Each structure stands twice: as structure tokens, then as C-alpha cells.
Amino acid sequence: MSAVATTAATAAGVVILIGVSYDLFQTRKLQIARLLVRPLWVVWRWFGLRSSRLDRSEARLAAFGPLVLLVLFGIWGVGLVLGYGLIIHGMRDQFRPELQDFPTALYVSASTLVPLAYGDFVPERGGARVLIVIESANGVVLAALAITVLFELYGAFRSREESVVALDALAGAPASAVQLLETSAEPGMGAALKETFDEWRRWSAMVLESHLAYPLLAFFRSSHDNEAWINSFAAVMDAAALVISSVEVESAGAARLMFTVGDHLVEDMAVVYGLKATPDPIIERGEYMVAVGRLRAAGYRVRDGETHWQQFAEMRSKYASMLNQVAQFLATPPAPWVGDRSYLPHRLRGRRKKQATNSA
């Protein structure tokens, strides 16, 4: 192997190591993840939705997040082995016995990174010794980083899902803004609505930090039927928009604060996920009037004139199209005002269960 080829291989190894290291430690700019995850998800989603059974489709889709995380760590590990292998191959004459080919250099690199070195190839000079020590330390760092990321992802996922599950009691599953407000108007509920807005303001801030740092979290799905974090968030945003524009309640201040933080979350999600907002509230005025009628029947003092509809439509236009894009991209269970509302499998399944009960 000529000196030029050796130098080129060593330089290529250094470039690979720099690229992998940058991708590992710049958590907000995971280039490999961005290039890999979305195409894989498109293929996985197509496969997951082929089943005629809703529970089987959800199980397939839910497996994507954990599996692709393992794939990413595998890619980073292979990149480190390849990078160090190229450099080791350039220093092959500094090992005893001397490394005869590139596959042997890869073997030395892999057994050092893990580490599982058996001592069959020993570095005898300063450069090779330093490189082996650095790669061994790099392997320890990679393992520590993997454990840290797993704990952080699990902690963020658990914090996100706790509020989603708790919202079921007020908003149902899938979550509905109108049902959230109706339940909060029932006797004995007290400050439930204000507490919900306060909780989801903090939730929005938490998701803003965790999901922008680790966009892969968006693909981790809820383990409960008809639940999805994007649907629950949209329901609370809709409830806040209804309160601000059309309902007279004491919790209007809390609704404004929640809407402000939630709108910030939507704007940053649009940048990270490459979404393009369209000035469209998605729902029609007829749906708005039905919602207002239900709220009036629940005991709220409502304002349903043209001005209030325009205010609600303007507020919803800020976030609805982007949340709708996320919901459809993630293939979440359809909700009343979010996602694909032309087909509601959770309602069909409910009808089947009732029919089966009546038949029995």
C-alpha cells in the first residue's frame, strides 16, 4: 500500500470520526437521525397500516421508536469502528504481528471499542498505543452516552404520557376540547379547568425542551387505546382558544398563558420537522356552532357572533394546520378536530362492541 493511499485512508478515518462525534454530541442537530428516521418511518408506517386490525397496527407502529434508536446507536458504533479502523490500518506497521489487511484492522478496532481485545495484536509504538487508548475510552463514552440517552428519553416520555393519561378523565380518548370544557362545568369540578391549563402550560414547556432536543421522541407512541400526545395537546389548545374567544370563565387568564406557551411549541416544532403553516382553522363554522351550542347547554355563558367565530378561526389558524400535519404524519388515532376525521376506527370499534353486547 503506497504512502499516498495510507495517508488518504488515515484522513478518511479522521473525517468519519469527526462526523460521528459531532452527530453524537450535538443532540439538537442529529444529522444522521434526520437523514435516516423520516424515510424509515414512511416505510414502517406503510407496513404498520397494512393490517386490518387496529390493535395490531398500533403495536407495529409503536415498535418503531425503540427499534430506530437501536439502529442509530448501531450506526454510530459502526462509524467509530470504521473510522478508527482506517487510522489503525495506516499504522499497521506499529503493531506486532503486523496487520496484513484492512479487515484485520477493523477487527482490532472493533475489539478495542467494545472492548474485547484478546492481545493477539499488540501496539508497540507511541502513536498506535495512544490511538488504542483513545478508542477504548471512546467506547466507554459511547456506552455511557447510550445509557444516559435511554434514561433521558424514558423520563421525558413518562412525563409526557402522565399528563396525556390524566387528561382522559376530562377530555375522553381521543381527547376532545368540547368534552374537556363540558366535564369542567359539572358540579363539584371547581378549579379543574384552570388547573388543567396550568398543567398543560408546564407540559408544553417540557415537551418544547425534550422533543426539540430529541425529535425521535415524537415517534414513541402511547400504550393506551385512542391516545396520542399530539391529539391531547391539540384538544387543550382548542379548549384555550374557545375560552379566550367565545366563553366567559374565570380561567381565561390561565388559558391565555397556556395558549402562548403552546403556540411557541408549535412554532418550534414547525422548524424542527419542516412544517409549513397554512392560514386555515381546518374546522368549519358549522362545527364551531355545534361546539358553542354544547357549551351553552353545559351552563357556560358563550359569545357566538361572527366576531367571536373570526377570533377563534384566527387563533386556530396559528396551530391547527401544523398539528394536523404532525398527526397525519405520525398516523395517530383520529380525534374530533385533529388528523384524518373521515375514518374513525375507535367509533366503529365501539359500535361493534355495542352490537355484540346487544346480540348476546
C-alpha positions as CSV (number, residue, x, y, z in Angstrom):
1,M,0.0,0.0,0.0
2,S,1.5,3.3,-1.1
3,A,2.2,6.2,1.2
4,V,-0.4,8.3,-0.6
5,A,-3.1,5.6,-0.1
6,T,-2.1,5.2,3.6
7,T,-2.4,9.0,4.1
8,A,-5.8,9.1,2.3
9,A,-7.2,6.2,4.4
10,T,-6.0,7.9,7.6
11,A,-7.5,11.2,6.6
12,A,-10.8,9.5,5.7
13,G,-10.8,7.8,9.2
14,V,-10.3,11.2,10.9
15,V,-13.2,12.7,8.9
16,I,-15.5,9.9,9.8
17,L,-14.6,10.2,13.5
18,I,-15.2,13.9,13.5
19,G,-18.6,13.4,11.7
20,V,-19.8,10.7,14.1
21,S,-18.6,12.6,17.2
22,Y,-20.3,15.8,16.1
23,D,-23.5,13.9,15.5
24,L,-23.3,12.2,18.9
25,F,-22.8,15.2,21.0
26,Q,-24.8,17.8,19.1
27,T,-28.1,16.5,20.3
28,R,-30.2,19.2,18.7
29,K,-28.6,18.6,15.3
30,L,-28.6,14.8,14.9
31,Q,-27.9,14.8,11.1
32,I,-27.8,11.0,10.8
33,A,-31.2,10.8,12.6
34,R,-32.7,13.4,10.4
35,L,-31.5,11.7,7.2
36,L,-32.5,8.2,8.3
37,V,-35.5,8.4,10.6
38,R,-38.1,10.0,8.3
39,P,-37.5,7.7,5.3
40,L,-37.5,4.7,7.6
41,W,-40.8,5.9,9.2
42,V,-42.5,6.3,5.9
43,V,-41.7,2.7,5.0
44,W,-42.6,1.5,8.5
45,R,-45.8,3.4,8.6
46,W,-46.9,1.8,5.3
47,F,-46.1,-1.6,6.7
48,G,-47.8,-0.9,10.0
49,L,-51.0,0.3,8.5
50,R,-51.4,-2.8,6.2
51,S,-53.1,-4.7,9.0
52,S,-56.9,-4.7,9.1
53,R,-56.8,-4.9,13.0
54,L,-56.4,-1.6,14.7
55,D,-54.6,-3.1,17.8
56,R,-52.1,-4.9,15.5
57,S,-51.4,-1.7,13.5
58,E,-50.8,0.3,16.7
59,A,-48.4,-2.4,18.0
60,R,-46.4,-2.3,14.8
61,L,-46.2,1.5,14.8
62,A,-45.3,1.6,18.4
63,A,-42.2,-0.6,17.9
64,F,-40.6,2.0,15.5
65,G,-39.3,4.4,18.1
66,P,-37.3,1.9,20.2
67,L,-36.1,0.0,17.2
68,V,-34.8,3.0,15.3
69,L,-33.0,4.2,18.4
70,L,-31.1,0.9,18.5
71,V,-30.4,1.3,14.8
72,L,-28.9,4.8,15.4
73,F,-26.6,3.6,18.1
74,G,-25.6,0.7,15.8
75,I,-24.7,3.2,13.0
76,W,-22.7,5.4,15.4
77,G,-20.8,2.3,16.6
78,V,-20.1,1.1,13.1
79,G,-18.9,4.6,12.2
80,L,-16.5,4.7,15.1
81,V,-15.2,1.2,14.2
82,L,-14.7,2.2,10.6
83,G,-13.0,5.5,11.4
84,Y,-10.6,4.0,13.9
85,G,-10.1,1.0,11.6
86,L,-8.9,3.2,8.8
87,I,-6.4,5.0,11.1
88,I,-5.2,1.8,12.5
89,H,-4.7,0.4,9.0
90,G,-2.5,3.4,8.3
91,M,-0.4,2.5,11.4
92,R,-0.4,-1.3,10.6
93,D,3.4,-1.5,10.9
94,Q,3.3,-0.3,14.5
95,F,1.5,-3.5,15.6
96,R,3.0,-6.9,16.4
97,P,2.3,-9.0,14.5
98,E,1.9,-6.5,11.7
99,L,-1.6,-6.1,10.4
100,Q,-1.8,-7.7,6.9
101,D,-5.1,-6.2,5.6
102,F,-7.9,-3.8,6.3
103,P,-10.4,-6.5,7.7
104,T,-7.8,-7.2,10.3
105,A,-7.5,-3.5,11.2
106,L,-11.3,-3.5,11.5
107,Y,-11.1,-6.5,13.9
108,V,-8.6,-4.7,16.1
109,S,-10.8,-1.5,16.0
110,A,-14.0,-3.3,16.9
111,S,-12.4,-5.4,19.7
112,T,-10.9,-2.2,21.2
113,L,-14.1,-0.2,21.1
114,V,-16.3,-2.8,22.8
115,P,-13.7,-3.6,24.4
116,L,-12.9,-7.3,23.8
117,A,-9.2,-7.2,22.9
118,Y,-7.6,-10.6,23.3
119,G,-4.0,-9.4,22.9
120,D,-3.4,-11.1,19.6
121,F,-2.3,-7.8,18.1
122,V,-0.2,-5.5,20.3
123,P,0.6,-1.8,19.6
124,E,4.3,-1.4,20.1
125,R,4.9,2.3,19.2
126,G,3.7,5.5,20.8
127,G,1.2,6.5,18.0
128,A,-0.6,3.2,17.9
129,R,-0.7,2.9,21.7
130,V,-2.2,6.4,22.1
131,L,-4.8,5.6,19.4
132,I,-5.8,2.3,21.1
133,V,-6.2,4.1,24.4
134,I,-8.3,6.9,22.8
135,E,-10.6,4.3,21.1
136,S,-11.0,2.3,24.2
137,A,-12.0,5.5,26.1
138,N,-14.4,6.4,23.2
139,G,-16.1,3.0,23.6
140,V,-16.7,3.7,27.3
141,V,-18.1,7.2,26.4
142,L,-20.4,5.7,23.8
143,A,-21.8,3.2,26.3
144,A,-22.3,5.9,28.9
145,L,-24.0,8.1,26.4
146,A,-26.3,5.4,25.3
147,I,-27.4,4.7,28.9
148,T,-27.8,8.4,29.5
149,V,-29.9,9.0,26.4
150,L,-32.1,6.0,27.2
151,F,-32.8,7.3,30.7
152,E,-33.5,10.8,29.4
153,L,-35.8,9.5,26.7
154,Y,-37.7,7.3,29.1
155,G,-38.0,10.2,31.6
156,A,-39.3,12.6,29.0
157,F,-41.7,10.0,27.6
158,R,-43.1,9.2,31.0
159,S,-43.6,12.8,31.9
160,R,-45.3,13.5,28.6
161,E,-47.6,10.5,28.9
162,E,-48.6,11.1,32.5
163,S,-50.5,14.3,31.6
164,V,-51.9,12.6,28.5
165,V,-53.4,9.8,30.5
166,A,-54.7,12.1,33.2
167,L,-56.5,14.2,30.6
168,D,-58.7,11.2,29.7
169,A,-60.8,11.9,32.8
170,L,-61.8,15.3,31.5
171,A,-61.5,15.1,27.7
172,G,-62.0,11.5,26.9
173,A,-60.0,9.3,24.5
174,P,-59.3,10.5,21.9
175,A,-59.2,13.9,23.6
176,S,-61.9,16.5,22.7
177,A,-61.8,20.2,23.6
178,V,-65.6,20.4,23.9
179,Q,-65.7,17.4,26.2
180,L,-62.9,18.9,28.3
181,L,-64.9,22.1,28.8
182,E,-68.2,20.2,29.4
183,T,-66.7,18.0,32.1
184,S,-65.1,21.0,33.8
185,A,-68.5,22.6,34.0
186,E,-70.0,19.8,36.0
187,P,-70.9,20.4,39.7
188,G,-68.0,19.9,42.1
189,M,-65.3,20.4,39.5
190,G,-64.2,23.7,41.0
191,A,-60.9,24.9,39.6
192,A,-60.3,21.9,37.4
193,L,-60.2,23.9,34.2
194,K,-57.7,26.4,35.5
195,E,-55.5,23.6,36.9
196,T,-55.7,21.8,33.5
197,F,-54.5,24.9,31.7
198,D,-51.7,25.4,34.2
199,E,-50.6,21.8,34.0
200,W,-50.5,21.8,30.2
201,R,-48.6,25.1,30.1
202,R,-45.9,23.3,32.1
203,W,-46.3,20.3,29.8
204,S,-45.8,22.4,26.7
205,A,-42.6,23.9,28.1
206,M,-41.3,20.4,29.0
207,V,-42.1,19.0,25.5
208,L,-40.6,22.1,23.9
209,E,-37.3,21.3,25.5
210,S,-37.3,17.5,25.3
211,H,-38.7,16.9,21.8
212,L,-36.6,19.6,20.2
213,A,-33.5,18.1,21.8
214,Y,-34.6,14.5,20.9
215,P,-37.0,14.7,17.9
216,L,-37.1,10.9,18.0
217,L,-39.4,11.1,21.0
218,A,-42.3,12.1,18.7
219,F,-42.3,8.5,17.3
220,F,-42.8,7.0,20.8
221,R,-46.5,6.2,21.0
222,S,-48.8,5.9,23.9
223,S,-49.6,2.4,25.1
224,H,-53.2,3.2,25.8
225,D,-56.1,2.9,23.3
226,N,-57.1,6.0,21.3
227,E,-54.4,8.2,23.0
228,A,-51.8,10.3,21.3
229,W,-49.8,13.2,22.7
230,I,-50.4,15.4,19.7
231,N,-54.2,14.9,19.9
232,S,-54.3,15.7,23.6
233,F,-52.2,18.8,23.1
234,A,-54.4,20.0,20.3
235,A,-57.5,19.4,22.4
236,V,-56.2,21.7,25.2
237,M,-55.1,24.3,22.7
238,D,-58.6,24.2,21.2
239,A,-60.2,24.5,24.7
240,A,-57.9,27.5,25.4
241,A,-58.9,29.1,22.0
242,L,-62.6,28.5,22.8
243,V,-62.3,30.1,26.2
244,I,-60.4,33.1,25.0
245,S,-62.7,33.8,22.0
246,S,-66.1,32.5,23.0
247,V,-66.6,31.6,26.6
248,E,-66.8,33.7,29.8
249,V,-64.9,31.9,32.6
250,E,-62.6,32.9,35.3
251,S,-59.8,30.7,33.9
252,A,-59.4,32.9,30.8
253,G,-56.1,34.2,32.1
254,A,-54.7,30.6,32.5
255,A,-56.0,29.8,29.0
256,R,-54.1,32.7,27.5
257,L,-50.8,31.7,29.3
258,M,-51.2,28.1,28.1
259,F,-52.0,29.2,24.6
260,T,-48.9,31.4,24.5
261,V,-46.6,28.6,25.5
262,G,-48.4,26.1,23.3
263,D,-48.1,28.4,20.3
264,H,-44.3,28.7,21.0
265,L,-44.1,24.9,21.0
266,V,-46.0,24.7,17.7
267,E,-43.7,27.3,16.0
268,D,-40.5,25.5,17.1
269,M,-42.0,22.1,16.0
270,A,-42.6,23.6,12.6
271,V,-38.9,24.5,12.3
272,V,-37.6,21.1,13.5
273,Y,-40.0,19.0,11.5
274,G,-40.0,21.2,8.4
275,L,-43.7,22.0,8.6
276,K,-45.4,24.7,6.5
277,A,-48.3,26.5,8.2
278,T,-51.4,27.4,6.2
279,P,-53.9,30.0,7.4
280,D,-56.7,27.5,7.8
281,P,-58.6,26.7,11.0
282,I,-59.3,23.2,9.5
283,I,-62.8,23.1,11.0
284,E,-65.9,24.7,9.5
285,R,-68.1,27.3,11.2
286,G,-70.9,24.7,11.5
287,E,-68.6,22.6,13.7
288,Y,-67.8,25.7,15.8
289,M,-71.5,26.5,16.2
290,V,-72.2,22.9,17.3
291,A,-69.4,23.2,19.9
292,V,-70.7,26.5,21.2
293,G,-74.2,25.1,21.5
294,R,-72.9,22.2,23.6
295,L,-71.0,24.6,25.8
296,R,-74.2,26.7,26.3
297,A,-76.1,23.6,27.2
298,A,-73.4,22.8,29.7
299,G,-74.0,26.1,31.5
300,Y,-71.4,28.4,30.1
301,R,-72.0,32.0,29.1
302,V,-70.9,31.9,25.5
303,R,-70.4,34.5,22.7
304,D,-71.1,33.1,19.3
305,G,-71.3,36.1,16.9
306,E,-69.4,36.5,13.7
307,T,-66.7,38.4,15.6
308,H,-66.1,35.6,18.0
309,W,-66.0,33.0,15.2
310,Q,-63.4,35.0,13.4
311,Q,-61.3,35.4,16.5
312,F,-61.5,31.6,17.1
313,A,-60.7,30.8,13.5
314,E,-57.7,33.2,13.6
315,M,-56.4,31.7,16.7
316,R,-56.8,28.2,15.5
317,S,-55.1,29.0,12.2
318,K,-51.9,29.6,14.1
319,Y,-51.5,25.9,15.1
320,A,-54.2,23.7,13.5
321,S,-52.6,23.0,10.2
322,M,-49.2,22.1,11.7
323,L,-50.7,19.9,14.4
324,N,-52.8,18.3,11.7
325,Q,-49.7,17.6,9.6
326,V,-47.9,16.0,12.6
327,A,-51.0,13.9,13.5
328,Q,-51.3,12.6,9.9
329,F,-47.5,12.0,9.5
330,L,-47.4,10.0,12.8
331,A,-50.6,8.1,11.9
332,T,-52.2,8.9,15.3
333,P,-55.7,7.7,16.1
334,P,-58.1,10.3,14.6
335,A,-59.6,12.8,17.0
336,P,-62.7,15.0,16.6
337,W,-60.7,18.1,15.3
338,V,-57.3,16.6,14.5
339,G,-56.0,14.1,12.0
340,D,-58.0,12.2,9.4
341,R,-61.5,12.7,10.5
342,S,-63.1,10.8,7.6
343,Y,-62.4,7.5,9.2
344,L,-62.7,7.0,13.0
345,P,-61.8,3.4,13.8
346,H,-62.3,4.0,17.6
347,R,-66.0,4.8,16.9
348,L,-66.5,1.9,14.6
349,R,-65.0,-0.4,17.2
350,G,-67.3,1.0,19.8
351,R,-70.3,0.3,17.7
352,R,-69.2,-3.3,17.1
353,K,-68.8,-3.9,20.8
354,K,-72.3,-2.5,21.5
355,Q,-73.8,-4.6,18.7
356,A,-72.1,-7.7,20.0
357,T,-73.4,-7.0,23.5
358,N,-77.0,-6.4,22.2
359,S,-76.8,-9.6,20.2
360,A,-75.7,-11.6,23.3
